[in-house]
Amino acid sequence: MSIVITGGNSSIARSVLPKLKAHREVLTAGRKDCDLLLDLDDLSTPLSLTSNVKCVIHTAAAFGGKTYDEIIATERINVLGTLAVCNAAQKAGVDHFIYISSIFASLPAESPFYSVYSISKRHSEEVLEHYCKMHKMALTILRPSQLYGDTDDFRKHQPFIYAIADKAQHNEDILINGKNDPKRNFLHIDDLTEVLARLTIQGIVGKFSCMYPEDYSFSRIAHAAIDAFKSSSSIQFQQDQQDIPDNIFVHESSVNEITGYHPSISIEEGMKRIAKNRSEQL
């Protein structure tokens, strides 16, 4: 039995690959440098799978935008592209489809963080649930919170974490707008991929959130960076600026109970890993 991971060059794919290869043959699919060709911008060329593939993990995604063209592209890739991959899996007789969604799929319309990304992720979940029910295919949906890792690979999507690290590394003051000390949930990539690997190998089906058990305030993240880099930076609240709102979600730990793994990499440990990685690059 083999596993195919779409978005084969993504940070999620690269991190989970060695964990899965210890148990199964694993192939990657993507636009370049992968075992299989998959271009979600070109749905006329479907993903080609063999009957030996029993599980597909779909990690490929677009992260949204504000213009008409960006909205269209996000819906096309995240919804129609995801459905096309699932259809290819169904036609090849794949038993289990795993979709990496986002905790942002649960955002209400009134949230200041609501966007075409969150809309398209929820839309893709609903389409997959309908399609897999029609075809009696096992479906797992995993909704991770905001992801970061030891390297700058996640900077594009989590600029705040790495900007804080930059400030601490260079002994610059860390400024937080407003009086509120806003909270977020950040999950280290190694915690996510351990959960994902266990879901895959154990064949666990369902819809799950995947979060670190604590939410972090901006000041805690800043303190973690200052400690990790042994920095002389200070933390200052710009009280004349507009407050930054919280963005927190209901904590749901069923995936941890089912897989037997609880995320364990705190923001303090995560920042130490970032600092260590940067020191090794010098």
N, C-alpha and C positions, 0 to 999 in steps of 0.2 A: 504494500500500500504506500502511495506517495502523497505528498502534500504540495500544493502550489500556493505561493504567496504572491499576490499582486502588489504593485508598488514596490517592486523588488529592490529599488535603490533607496527606499525611505528609511528613516532612522528606526522605525518600528521593525521593518523587515530585517534590517541588518542586525538588530539586537536579538530578535527571537530566533533567527536562523540557526546559530550554533546549539541552542537549547533543543530545537526540534530535530536537528540532524543526529543527535545522540540516540534518537528513537526511530526515525523514519527517513526515507529518501525525501529530499526537499528540492523543489524547483522554484525558480523565481520568474515572474512575468512583469514586463515593463517595456518602455520605449527603447532602452539601450542597455547593453551590458547585462542582459538577463538571459535565462534559458529559453524563455518563450516571449514572443512579441505580443504586446498589449499596448494599444494607444487609445485611451478613452476619448481623445479628440476626434478619432476616426472610427466610428461605430460600424462602418461598412466592412471592417476587417475584424471578425470576431475572434475571441481567444480560442485557440485550438488545444483541446485536452484529450488525453488518451483514457481508455477505460481503467487504467491502473491508478488514476488519481481518485482518491476517496475523500479528500478534504481540500477545500479552497479557503484561504484566509485573505479577505479583501481589505487591504490597507490603503490603496490609492485613493486620493481625494483632491478636490480643489477647495481653497480656503476662502473663497468669496471675494467680494468687492462691492463697489457702489454704483458703477456705471451700468447702463443697460447691457452692454456686451459682456461685462464681468458677471452680471446676474445670470444671463443666458448660459454662459460657459459653466458656471457653478452648478446650475440645475442639470445641464447636459451631462457633466462628468459625474456628479454625486448621485444623481437619480437614474438617468437613462444609462449611463455607463455602468453603474452598479447592477442594474437590472440585466444588462447585456452579459456581464460576467456571470451572474447567477443563472441566466438562461443557458450559457455555454456549459456551465457545470451540470445543470439538469440534463442536458442532452447527452453528456458524457457519462451519465450514471453516477455522478459524485454523490456520496452519502450525506456529507455535512458541509454546510456553508457558514463561515464565520465572518461577520461584518464588524469592522472597527468603526464605530460611530463616534459620538462625542457627548459628554455631559451637557453640552450646549444645546443638544436636541430637546432637552427638557425645559428650556427657557420659555417663560410666558411672553406674549406679545408686548406687554408693558415694560419688560426689562430693558434698561438702557444698553444691554449687550446683545439684544435680539438682532439678528442679521440674516442675510440670505444664506450664510453658512449654517446657522442653527436651523433655519427653515428647511434647507435642502437635506440636512442630516436626518431630521425627523421624517421628512417626506420619503427619503430612501428607506428608512426603517419600515414605514407603513407599506410601501410597495413590496419590499422583500417579504414581509410577514404574509401579505396576501398571496404572492407568487409561490412561496414555499409551502403554504397551506394547500394551495391548488394542486401542487405536484408532490405533496407528501415528502418533502425534503427537510431534513433536520436543520434548524437554523439557530445560530447563536449570535446575539447582538451584544457587543461590549462597548460601554460608554465610559471611556477614561476622562478624567479631569485634565487640567492643563499640564502638558508634558514638558519635562526638561531633562538634560543629561549632563555628562561630564564635559562634553565638548561643545563647541559653538554651533553644532548642527541644528539646534532648536532655536537659535537666536531669531530667525525670521518670524517665527510664530509666537515666541515668548521673549520679546525684546526687553521687557522689564527686568527679568531675572538677570540677564547678562549685562544690562546697563548698570544694575546695582553692583554686580561683580566688578565691572570696569571701574566704577567709582572707588570701591574699596581697594582694589589693586593699586590704584594710582593715588591713594590717600586724599581723595577729593570728597568734599562734603556731600552727603546724600540728602536730597531735598524731596519732601513729600508735600504735595499741594493740599491746602485746606487744613482743617482741624481734625477731620476724621482719620482714623488709622485703619484703612480699608483692609478687608480680608479676602483671600483667595485660597483655592485648593490646588496645590501643585503636586504632581506625581512623578517620581523619578522613573525614567524609561526602563530601568532594570526591574523595578517592581511591577510595572505593567506587563512586561514580556514574560516574567515568571508566571503571572496569572494566566496570560494568554497561552503559554506552552502547556500548562496543566489542563486548561479547558480543552485544548486540541487533543492531547494524548488521551485524556479521559473521556472524550466525546460528550462533554457536558452541553446540554441544550438549554436555551432560555435567554432572557434579556437582563443584563446586569450593569450596574454602575461599578466603576473601578476608581477609587479615590484613596488619597492618604487619609488616615483616621482623624487628623486634625486639620483645621483651616489655619492659615498663617496670616498674621497682620503684616503690613508692609514694614513696620519697624522691626518685627522679629526677623524678617528676611534680611533687612539691612544689618542688624546685629550679627546674624549668622555670617554674612559676608565679611564684616569687619573682623570678626574673630578668625575666620578661615584664612584671611590674607594678612593677619596681624597688622591691621591698618590703623592709622591715626585719624581716619575719617570721623566726622560727627554726623548725627542725624538731626535734621531741622525740619519742622513743619512750617510751611509757608501759609500762615493763617489768613493772609489777605487774598489767597487764591481760592477758587471754588473747590469744595469738598469732592473727593473721589468716592464714588459709591462702593459698597460691598458687592461682591458677586459670589455668593455661597449657595450651596445646594444641600438638599436633604441627604444625610449620610445613610447609605444602604450597604450592608456588609455581607449579603448573602453569598456573593461570589467568593469571598474569603473563607467562609465556613465550608462551602461546597468543595473548593479546591484544596483547602488545608493550608493556604498561604495568605498571610496578612502583610501588606506593604510595611516595610520596616526602615526605609531610607528617609530620615527626617531632613528638613531643610538645612539643619546644621551639618549633617553628614554630607548632604548634596553639595553644599558650598565648599566644604573641604575637598571634595572630589574635583570640583571645578578648579579650585586653587592648585591642587596637585597636578592636574592635567596641564594647566598653563605653565607651571614651573618646569615641567618635563619638556615643554616645547621650546624653552629658551636655549 
